[in-house]
Amino acid sequence: MTAPADTDSKVVPPRLAILGPTASGKSAVALELVSLLAARGRDVELVSIDAMQVYRGMDIGTAKPTIEERRRVPHHLIDLVDPGHDYSLAEFRDSATRVIEEIEGRGGTAVLVGGTGLYVRAIVDRLEIPGVWPGIRRRLEEEAERLGTEVLHARLRESDPVAAAKMERSNTRRVVRALEVVEGSGRPFSSFGPGLDTYPETPVIQVALRWSRDALARRIEERVDRMFEAGLVDEVRSLVSRGLSRTAAQALGYKEIIGHLEGRTSLVEARNEIVLRTRQFAVRQERWFRRDPRVRWFDVGSDPVSEVAPRLLPLLP
């Protein structure tokens, strides 16, 4: 993905992006910041940058803002499509651009909140995004299930070694996407990627929350347990009965519960696998954001709301 040639100056960027790994407290910090800014007469609306919160009904497992929180503060890019739809990065970028323009057009301030790193870059840097080839993708996904993702990764190493070197062999979604683009476009997936290796100037202020590894691991485990208590298993059972797209079915937390419902794992095993995979995902998220020198890090000791939110006020005078 590259920055597009079109640099239409009328496109208004968001003012601030609050980033960080899952369970780091991004949403809580954003809500507190909105309250602090409201006291100063500022109207702020939050734009969720989460690849899975776009799906209706995927509430507990994606830690969506509650109905009460959404009533307090306008939230956008949540509940956009049914979970049977594969919502693409290009669709997300276009929706986000439109929403941000609308917020700024009515005199408000758009603040991004999320942990899906590629989606953040797509908005902040207005990336060019390769097309989609659903037929090719379906075939590759079936091959991944039948042969294993590592086989497809080996194929990617032959056709696009640069792209293969940048992704884990077990990351089915990314490997399939890269091969889809190679086959569909006739170009290496990495030929769209120089924009991810450069960090141009941007008016968007990006901040990220950072915990110690052990503290974040505890927060993740506590969050997973709360999800189970809130009814995660019933939520997944209901979604499966309605039909899930391949993308939605691979979502963290949902994939493991589906395995349990299909009799492949016990509930305890599913819970432990969710905790483990979420910890691994949080590490990958932090590494992604650490690569971007434009991101300002705020270390958190115990309470992100009191420790971080007031320090963000000067960034939005």
Backbone hydrogen bonds in HBPLUS format (Angstrom, degrees):
<---DONOR---> <-ACCEPTOR-->    atom                        ^
c    i                          cat <-CA-CA->   ^        H-A-AA   ^      H-
h    n   atom  resd res      DA  || num        DHA   H-A  angle D-A-AA Bond
n    s   type  num  typ     dist DA aas  dist angle  dist       angle   num
A0195-GLY N   A0001-MET O   3.02 MM 194  5.71 130.2  2.27 138.5 149.9     1
A0128-GLU N   A0002-THR O   2.26 MM 126  4.97 157.8  1.30 159.4 168.6     2
A0011-VAL N   A0008-ASP O   3.18 MM   3  5.95 165.6  2.21 120.3 124.1     3
A0015-ARG N   A0110-ALA O   3.13 MM  95  6.06 152.9  2.21 155.9 161.7     4
A0205-ILE N   A0015-ARG O   3.12 MM 190  6.27 175.7  2.13 136.8 136.4     5
A0112-LEU N   A0016-LEU O   2.81 MM  96  6.22 153.2  1.88 157.5 157.4     6
A0017-ALA N   A0205-ILE O   2.78 MM 188  6.17 148.5  1.88 162.9 164.7     7
A0207-VAL N   A0017-ALA O   2.91 MM 190  6.20 171.4  1.91 177.2 177.8     8
A0018-ILE N   A0112-LEU O   2.80 MM  94  6.05 168.8  1.81 150.4 150.1     9
A0114-GLY N   A0018-ILE O   3.16 MM  96  6.63 160.8  2.19 159.2 163.3    10
A0019-LEU N   A0207-VAL O   2.75 MM 188  5.94 167.4  1.77 154.8 159.2    11
A0209-LEU N   A0019-LEU O   3.17 MM 190  6.59 149.7  2.26 139.0 140.1    12
A0024-SER N   A0021-PRO O   3.26 MM   3  5.76 141.1  2.42 139.7 136.8    13
A0029-VAL N   A0025-GLY O   3.04 MM   4  6.23 160.9  2.08 154.9 160.1    14
A0030-ALA N   A0026-LYS O   2.91 MM   4  6.16 158.4  1.96 152.1 158.5    15
A0031-LEU N   A0027-SER O   2.95 MM   4  6.20 160.1  1.99 151.9 156.4    16
A0032-GLU N   A0028-ALA O   3.08 MM   4  6.29 158.9  2.12 146.7 152.2    17
A0033-LEU N   A0029-VAL O   2.89 MM   4  6.08 157.5  1.94 150.4 157.1    18
A0034-VAL N   A0030-ALA O   2.98 MM   4  6.22 154.6  2.05 148.5 154.8    19
A0035-SER N   A0031-LEU O   3.14 MM   4  6.43 155.3  2.20 143.7 149.7    20
A0036-LEU N   A0032-GLU O   2.95 MM   4  6.26 158.8  2.00 152.5 158.1    21
A0037-LEU N   A0033-LEU O   2.88 MM   4  6.10 156.3  1.94 150.9 157.5    22
A0038-ALA N   A0034-VAL O   2.81 MM   4  5.96 146.8  1.91 145.7 155.5    23
A0039-ALA N   A0035-SER O   3.22 MM   4  6.48 146.0  2.34 141.7 148.9    24
A0040-ARG N   A0037-LEU O   2.89 MM   3  5.06 143.1  2.02 100.7 112.6    25
A0042-ARG N   A0037-LEU O   2.95 MM   5  5.23 165.2  1.97 140.8 137.6    26
A0041-GLY N   A0038-ALA O   2.93 MM   3  4.91 161.4  1.96 106.1 110.3    27
A0109-THR N   A0043-ASP O   2.83 MM  66  6.17 140.0  1.99 147.7 160.8    28
A0045-GLU N   A0109-THR O   2.92 MM  64  6.17 163.0  1.95 159.7 162.3    29
A0111-VAL N   A0045-GLU O   3.05 MM  66  6.31 159.7  2.09 162.0 165.4    30
A0046-LEU N   A0074-PRO O   2.93 MM  28  6.20 157.3  1.98 172.7 165.5    31
A0076-HIS N   A0046-LEU O   2.88 MM  30  6.26 133.6  2.10 144.7 159.2    32
A0047-VAL N   A0111-VAL O   2.87 MM  64  5.98 159.0  1.92 151.4 151.4    33
A0113-VAL N   A0047-VAL O   2.94 MM  66  6.04 152.5  2.02 153.1 149.7    34
A0048-SER N   A0076-HIS O   3.06 MM  28  6.00 160.5  2.10 147.3 147.7    35
A0049-ILE N   A0113-VAL O   2.82 MM  64  5.72 166.2  1.84 142.4 141.8    36
A0055-TYR N   A0052-MET O   3.20 MM   3  5.88 169.5  2.21 118.6 121.7    37
A0079-ASP N   A0053-GLN O   3.03 MM  26  6.45 161.9  2.07 150.0 148.6    38
A0080-LEU N   A0054-VAL O   2.63 MM  26  4.97 128.9  1.89 121.8 137.7    39
A0081-VAL N   A0054-VAL O   3.05 MM  27  6.24 164.6  2.07 155.8 159.7    40
A0058-MET N   A0055-TYR O   3.40 MM   3  5.78 161.1  2.44 119.8 124.7    41
A0056-ARG N   A0081-VAL O   2.86 MM  25  6.00 163.5  1.88 160.1 164.9    42
A0064-LYS N   A0059-ASP O   3.17 MM   5  5.32 170.0  2.18 151.9 154.3    43
A0063-ALA N   A0060-ILE O   3.15 MM   3  5.20 159.2  2.19 105.5 111.9    44
A0070-ARG N   A0066-THR O   2.96 MM   4  6.27 153.2  2.03 150.0 157.7    45
A0071-ARG N   A0067-ILE O   2.93 MM   4  6.19 135.4  2.13 142.6 154.8    46
A0071-ARG N   A0068-GLU O   3.17 MM   3  5.08 128.3  2.45  91.7 105.4    47
A0072-ARG N   A0068-GLU O   3.00 MM   4  6.30 147.3  2.11 144.7 153.6    48
A0073-VAL N   A0069-GLU O   3.01 MM   4  6.19 160.7  2.05 149.2 153.5    49
A0085-HIS N   A0082-ASP O   3.07 MM   3  5.82 168.0  2.09 125.6 128.0    50
A0245-SER N   A0083-PRO O   2.74 MM 162  6.02 160.4  1.78 146.1 140.3    51
A0092-PHE N   A0088-SER O   3.01 MM   4  6.30 157.0  2.07 145.4 152.0    52
A0093-ARG N   A0089-LEU O   2.85 MM   4  6.12 164.7  1.88 154.8 158.3    53
A0094-ASP N   A0090-ALA O   3.04 MM   4  6.23 163.5  2.07 148.4 152.5    54
A0095-SER N   A0091-GLU O   2.94 MM   4  6.14 158.8  1.98 149.4 155.5    55
A0096-ALA N   A0092-PHE O   2.84 MM   4  6.04 163.9  1.87 157.0 161.5    56
A0097-THR N   A0093-ARG O   2.93 MM   4  6.12 162.3  1.96 151.0 155.6    57
A0098-ARG N   A0094-ASP O   3.09 MM   4  6.27 162.5  2.12 146.4 150.9    58
A0099-VAL N   A0095-SER O   2.95 MM   4  6.17 162.3  1.98 151.8 156.8    59
A0100-ILE N   A0096-ALA O   2.91 MM   4  6.06 168.7  1.92 157.5 160.1    60
A0101-GLU N   A0097-THR O   3.06 MM   4  6.22 160.7  2.10 147.1 152.3    61
A0102-GLU N   A0098-ARG O   3.05 MM   4  6.29 153.7  2.12 145.4 152.6    62
A0103-ILE N   A0099-VAL O   2.92 MM   4  6.23 158.3  1.97 153.7 159.4    63
A0104-GLU N   A0100-ILE O   2.99 MM   4  6.17 177.5  1.99 157.3 157.8    64
A0105-GLY N   A0101-GLU O   2.81 MM   4  5.78 142.9  1.94 138.8 150.3    65
A0106-ARG N   A0102-GLU O   3.19 MM   4  6.42 134.6  2.41 140.9 149.1    66
A0106-ARG N   A0103-ILE O   3.25 MM   3  5.56 140.0  2.42 101.9 111.8    67
A0108-GLY N   A0103-ILE O   2.95 MM   5  5.20 150.8  2.04 155.2 146.6    68
A0107-GLY N   A0104-GLU O   3.09 MM   3  5.07 158.9  2.13 107.7 109.5    69
A0119-TYR N   A0116-THR O   3.06 MM   3  5.53 120.2  2.43 110.3 124.6    70
A0120-VAL N   A0116-THR O   3.06 MM   4  6.38 150.8  2.15 152.1 161.2    71
A0121-ARG N   A0117-GLY O   3.03 MM   4  6.37 162.5  2.06 153.5 157.3    72
A0122-ALA N   A0118-LEU O   2.92 MM   4  6.15 152.5  2.00 144.7 152.7    73
A0123-ILE N   A0119-TYR O   3.23 MM   4  6.48 143.7  2.37 141.2 148.6    74
A0123-ILE N   A0120-VAL O   3.14 MM   3  5.38 129.1  2.42 100.7 113.1    75
A0124-VAL N   A0120-VAL O   2.82 MM   4  5.99 176.1  1.82 167.3 166.5    76
A0125-ASP N   A0121-ARG O   2.84 MM   4  5.44 161.1  1.88 141.7 148.1    77
A0127-LEU N   A0122-ALA O   3.29 MM   5  4.77 136.9  2.49 108.9 120.9    78
A0137-ARG N   A0133-TRP O   2.96 MM   4  6.22 164.1  1.99 157.4 162.6    79
A0138-ARG N   A0134-PRO O   2.86 MM   4  6.06 162.5  1.90 153.8 157.4    80
A0139-ARG N   A0135-GLY O   3.17 MM   4  6.39 162.5  2.20 146.7 150.9    81
A0140-LEU N   A0136-ILE O   2.95 MM   4  6.21 161.2  1.99 153.8 159.2    82
A0141-GLU N   A0137-ARG O   2.83 MM   4  6.04 156.6  1.89 154.1 160.7    83
A0142-GLU N   A0138-ARG O   3.01 MM   4  6.23 154.3  2.07 146.6 153.1    84
A0143-GLU N   A0139-ARG O   2.95 MM   4  6.25 151.3  2.04 144.1 152.5    85
A0144-ALA N   A0140-LEU O   2.84 MM   4  6.11 150.5  1.93 146.2 154.5    86
A0145-GLU N   A0141-GLU O   3.04 MM   4  6.32 152.9  2.12 143.9 150.4    87
A0146-ARG N   A0142-GLU O   2.98 MM   4  6.18 154.9  2.04 145.5 152.7    88
A0147-LEU N   A0143-GLU O   2.69 MM   4  5.59 169.2  1.70 155.6 159.3    89
A0148-GLY N   A0144-ALA O   2.82 MM   4  4.62 135.9  2.01 115.3 127.9    90
A0151-VAL N   A0148-GLY O   3.26 MM   3  5.74 138.2  2.44 108.5 117.8    91
A0152-LEU N   A0149-THR O   3.05 MM   3  5.19 114.6  2.50  99.1 114.3    92
A0153-HIS N   A0149-THR O   2.86 MM   4  6.18 150.3  1.95 150.8 160.6    93
A0154-ALA N   A0150-GLU O   2.96 MM   4  6.18 149.1  2.06 141.0 148.2    94
A0155-ARG N   A0151-VAL O   3.14 MM   4  6.48 147.5  2.25 139.7 148.4    95
A0156-LEU N   A0152-LEU O   2.90 MM   4  6.23 149.0  1.99 145.0 153.9    96
A0157-ARG N   A0153-HIS O   2.90 MM   4  6.24 147.0  2.01 145.8 154.8    97
A0158-GLU N   A0155-ARG O   3.15 MM   3  5.31 129.6  2.42  96.7 109.4    98
A0159-SER N   A0155-ARG O   3.17 MM   4  6.54 154.9  2.24 147.2 153.8    99
A0160-ASP N   A0156-LEU O   2.64 MM   4  5.44 159.1  1.68 156.9 161.4   100
A0164-ALA N   A0160-ASP O   3.06 MM   4  6.33 167.1  2.08 157.0 161.2   101
A0165-ALA N   A0161-PRO O   3.03 MM   4  6.07 149.7  2.12 141.9 148.1   102
A0166-LYS N   A0163-ALA O   3.00 MM   3  5.35 150.9  2.09 109.4 118.5   103
A0167-MET N   A0164-ALA O   3.36 MM   3  5.65 172.0  2.37 110.8 112.7   104
A0171-ASN N   A0168-GLU O   3.15 MM   3  5.41 164.9  2.17 110.7 115.5   105
A0172-THR N   A0170-SER O   2.98 MM   2  5.75 118.7  2.37 113.6  96.9   106
A0175-VAL N   A0171-ASN O   3.04 MM   4  6.19 169.6  2.05 163.1 166.5   107
A0176-VAL N   A0172-THR O   2.91 MM   4  5.93 170.7  1.92 157.2 160.2   108
A0177-ARG N   A0173-ARG O   3.05 MM   4  6.13 158.6  2.09 141.5 148.0   109
A0178-ALA N   A0174-ARG O   2.92 MM   4  6.11 160.7  1.96 149.5 154.3   110
A0179-LEU N   A0175-VAL O   3.05 MM   4  6.30 164.6  2.07 153.1 156.8   111
A0180-GLU N   A0176-VAL O   2.82 MM   4  6.00 153.6  1.89 150.2 158.5   112
A0181-VAL N   A0177-ARG O   3.03 MM   4  6.30 158.4  2.08 151.8 155.7   113
A0182-VAL N   A0178-ALA O   3.02 MM   4  6.27 159.5  2.06 147.4 153.5   114
A0183-GLU N   A0179-LEU O   2.93 MM   4  6.10 170.2  1.94 154.4 156.3   115
A0184-GLY N   A0180-GLU O   2.80 MM   4  5.81 162.8  1.83 148.8 154.8   116
A0185-SER N   A0181-VAL O   2.83 MM   4  5.50 163.7  1.86 143.2 148.3   117
A0186-GLY N   A0182-VAL O   3.06 MM   4  5.35 138.4  2.24 126.4 136.6   118
A0191-SER N   A0188-PRO O   2.93 MM   3  5.30 151.9  2.01 108.4 117.4   119
A0192-PHE N   A0189-PHE O   3.07 MM   3  5.79 163.4  2.10 118.5 123.6   120
A0193-GLY N   A0190-SER O   2.91 MM   3  4.78 156.0  1.96 102.2 109.7   121
A0196-LEU N   A0193-GLY O   2.83 MM   3  5.43 152.7  1.90 123.4 131.2   122
A0197-ASP N   A0194-PRO O   2.97 MM   3  5.17 145.9  2.09 104.8 115.4   123
A0296-ARG N   A0206-GLN O   2.87 MM  90  6.24 166.2  1.89 146.6 149.3   124
A0208-ALA N   A0296-ARG O   2.85 MM  88  6.16 148.3  1.95 155.9 156.8   125
A0298-PHE N   A0208-ALA O   2.84 MM  90  6.09 154.5  1.90 169.1 176.6   126
A0210-ARG N   A0298-PHE O   3.00 MM  88  5.99 154.8  2.06 147.1 143.9   127
A0300-VAL N   A0210-ARG O   2.88 MM  90  5.91 155.9  1.94 155.7 154.2   128
A0216-LEU N   A0212-SER O   3.02 MM   4  6.23 165.2  2.04 159.5 163.2   129
A0217-ALA N   A0213-ARG O   3.02 MM   4  6.18 152.9  2.10 143.3 151.1   130
A0218-ARG N   A0214-ASP O   3.09 MM   4  6.40 152.8  2.16 147.5 153.7   131
A0219-ARG N   A0215-ALA O   3.07 MM   4  6.38 157.8  2.12 147.5 153.5   132
A0220-ILE N   A0216-LEU O   2.89 MM   4  6.14 154.4  1.96 151.5 158.4   133
A0221-GLU N   A0217-ALA O   3.08 MM   4  6.33 162.4  2.11 147.8 151.8   134
A0222-GLU N   A0218-ARG O   2.98 MM   4  6.21 161.0  2.02 150.8 156.2   135
A0223-ARG N   A0219-ARG O   2.89 MM   4  6.09 153.5  1.96 144.8 152.4   136
A0224-VAL N   A0220-ILE O   2.93 MM   4  6.21 162.7  1.96 155.6 159.5   137
A0225-ASP N   A0221-GLU O   3.08 MM   4  6.32 161.0  2.12 148.4 153.1   138
A0226-ARG N   A0222-GLU O   3.02 MM   4  6.29 151.7  2.10 144.9 152.7   139
A0227-MET N   A0223-ARG O   2.95 MM   4  6.26 148.7  2.05 148.8 157.8   140
A0228-PHE N   A0224-VAL O   3.09 MM   4  6.46 153.9  2.16 149.9 156.0   141
A0229-GLU N   A0225-ASP O   3.02 MM   4  6.30 159.2  2.07 146.8 152.7   142
A0230-ALA N   A0226-ARG O   2.88 MM   4  6.06 139.5  2.04 142.0 153.2   143
A0232-LEU N   A0227-MET O   3.08 MM   5  5.55 140.8  2.24 140.6 146.0   144
A0231-GLY N   A0228-PHE O   3.15 MM   3  5.31 156.2  2.21 103.2 110.5   145
A0235-GLU N   A0231-GLY O   3.01 MM   4  6.24 155.0  2.07 152.8 160.7   146
A0236-VAL N   A0232-LEU O   2.96 MM   4  6.25 162.4  2.00 156.5 159.7   147
A0237-ARG N   A0233-VAL O   2.92 MM   4  6.15 161.9  1.96 150.9 156.6   148
A0238-SER N   A0234-ASP O   3.00 MM   4  6.15 158.4  2.05 146.9 151.8   149
A0239-LEU N   A0235-GLU O   3.04 MM   4  6.30 157.2  2.09 147.7 154.1   150
A0240-VAL N   A0236-VAL O   2.90 MM   4  6.09 162.5  1.93 158.1 161.9   151
A0241-SER N   A0237-ARG O   3.19 MM   4  6.39 153.1  2.27 142.3 149.0   152
A0242-ARG N   A0239-LEU O   3.05 MM   3  5.15 133.5  2.27  98.2 111.1   153
A0243-GLY N   A0239-LEU O   2.95 MM   4  6.19 133.5  2.18 145.5 159.1   154
A0243-GLY N   A0240-VAL O   3.23 MM   3  5.03 131.2  2.48  91.7 104.7   155
A0249-ALA N   A0245-SER O   2.90 MM   4  6.06 160.8  1.93 155.1 160.8   156
A0250-GLN N   A0247-THR O   3.18 MM   3  5.37 144.6  2.32 101.5 111.5   157
A0251-ALA N   A0248-ALA O   3.11 MM   3  5.31 163.8  2.14 109.6 114.3   158
A0254-TYR N   A0251-ALA O   3.04 MM   3  5.41 130.9  2.29 118.7 133.1   159
A0255-LYS N   A0251-ALA O   3.08 MM   4  5.92 166.1  2.10 169.6 168.2   160
A0257-ILE N   A0253-GLY O   3.37 MM   4  6.39 154.3  2.44 131.0 137.6   161
A0258-ILE N   A0254-TYR O   2.89 MM   4  6.07 159.2  1.94 155.2 161.2   162
A0259-GLY N   A0255-LYS O   3.09 MM   4  6.35 150.8  2.18 140.6 148.2   163
A0260-HIS N   A0256-GLU O   3.10 MM   4  6.48 146.5  2.22 139.8 148.5   164
A0260-HIS N   A0257-ILE O   3.05 MM   3  4.94 115.8  2.48  91.7 107.5   165
A0261-LEU N   A0257-ILE O   2.85 MM   4  6.18 161.9  1.88 156.0 160.4   166
A0262-GLU N   A0258-ILE O   2.93 MM   4  6.12 139.4  2.10 145.0 155.8   167
A0264-ARG N   A0259-GLY O   2.88 MM   5  5.31 150.4  1.97 170.4 161.0   168
A0263-GLY N   A0260-HIS O   2.90 MM   3  5.07 158.7  1.95 108.5 114.2   169
A0270-ALA N   A0266-SER O   2.93 MM   4  6.20 155.7  1.99 147.5 154.4   170
A0271-ARG N   A0267-LEU O   2.91 MM   4  6.13 159.9  1.95 148.0 153.3   171
A0272-ASN N   A0268-VAL O   2.95 MM   4  6.19 165.0  1.97 153.4 156.9   172
A0273-GLU N   A0269-GLU O   2.92 MM   4  6.06 152.0  2.00 145.4 153.3   173
A0274-ILE N   A0270-ALA O   2.96 MM   4  6.20 152.2  2.04 148.5 155.6   174
A0275-VAL N   A0271-ARG O   3.09 MM   4  6.40 161.8  2.12 151.7 155.9   175
A0276-LEU N   A0272-ASN O   2.99 MM   4  6.22 165.7  2.01 147.9 151.7   176
A0277-ARG N   A0273-GLU O   2.87 MM   4  5.99 172.9  1.88 153.3 155.6   177
A0278-THR N   A0274-ILE O   2.86 MM   4  5.88 151.3  1.95 147.0 155.2   178
A0279-ARG N   A0275-VAL O   3.00 MM   4  6.21 156.3  2.06 148.5 154.5   179
A0280-GLN N   A0276-LEU O   3.03 MM   4  6.34 161.4  2.07 151.1 156.2   180
A0281-PHE N   A0277-ARG O   2.88 MM   4  6.02 153.1  1.95 141.6 149.5   181
A0282-ALA N   A0278-THR O   2.89 MM   4  6.10 154.5  1.95 147.8 154.1   182
A0283-VAL N   A0279-ARG O   3.14 MM   4  6.45 151.5  2.23 147.0 153.9   183
A0284-ARG N   A0280-GLN O   3.12 MM   4  6.48 157.2  2.18 146.2 152.1   184
A0285-GLN N   A0281-PHE O   2.85 MM   4  6.17 154.8  1.91 151.9 159.5   185
A0286-GLU N   A0282-ALA O   3.01 MM   4  6.24 165.6  2.03 149.9 152.8   186
A0287-ARG N   A0283-VAL O   3.02 MM   4  6.25 160.0  2.06 149.3 155.0   187
A0288-TRP N   A0284-ARG O   2.95 MM   4  6.17 154.1  2.02 146.8 153.8   188
A0289-PHE N   A0285-GLN O   3.07 MM   4  6.42 166.4  2.09 158.8 160.1   189
A0290-ARG N   A0286-GLU O   2.84 MM   4  5.98 147.8  1.94 147.6 157.5   190
A0291-ARG N   A0287-ARG O   3.22 MM   4  6.41 136.8  2.42 141.2 149.6   191
A0291-ARG N   A0288-TRP O   3.22 MM   3  5.53 138.4  2.40 101.5 112.2   192
A0292-ASP N   A0289-PHE O   3.15 MM   3  5.48 149.6  2.25 106.1 114.5   193
A0295-VAL N   A0292-ASP O   3.21 MM   3  5.87 168.6  2.22 120.5 123.8   194
A0307-GLU N   A0303-ASP O   3.03 MM   4  5.98 153.4  2.10 154.0 162.5   195
A0308-VAL N   A0304-PRO O   2.90 MM   4  5.38 146.1  2.02 136.4 141.6   196
A0309-ALA N   A0305-VAL O   3.23 MM   4  5.41 133.5  2.46 123.3 135.8   197
A0311-ARG N   A0308-VAL O   2.86 MM   3  5.31 128.3  2.13 114.7 129.5   198
A0312-LEU N   A0309-ALA O   3.03 MM   3  5.35 154.6  2.10 110.1 118.1   199
A0313-LEU N   A0310-PRO O   3.37 MM   3  5.53 151.8  2.45 100.7 108.2   200
A0315-LEU N   A0312-LEU O   2.93 MM   3  5.40 145.6  2.05 113.7 124.3   201
A0316-LEU N   A0313-LEU O   3.03 MM   3  5.61 159.6  2.07 118.6 124.5   202
